[in-house]
Amino acid sequence: MENCIFCKIIAGEIPSAKVYEDDDMLIIKDINPQADVHYLLLPKEHYANIVEMTDAQAQTLAGCIKKLSAMVDELGLKDGFRLVSNKGKHGCQSVEHLHIHILGGSQLSENMA
């Protein structure tokens, strides 16, 4: 998508703190961390949110999450983590490219989402 900041990060047009990359996803450090460890999982294919993805995109996203589960130790998440995907204005989605917040590194608040 032409004006999508995450598409530009994925394309290498905007620098980011890459943590992991493969054919399906990019994991970067969040520039405004809300936890000791805060990453963003960005599917490389652009779609606005979890509601608008196709069945094929859902399958790819499931594979991305499965890969993430194999990397918890190296990402500093071995004691637990939270995954968050915001949808729409009321869900506080700030970028219209599906992304998953990965939060961890210490005890998270029950109210934190």
RAFEN-V69537 format. One record per helix or strand of 2 or more residues. SS is the DSSP state (a for helix, b for strand). FROM is the first residue (numbers start at 0). LEN is the number of residues. Records with the same first field share a line. If there is no record, write none. Layout:
SS: FROM-LEN  FROM-LEN
This chain:
a: 4-6  54-15
b: 17-4  24-5  36-7  80-4  98-6
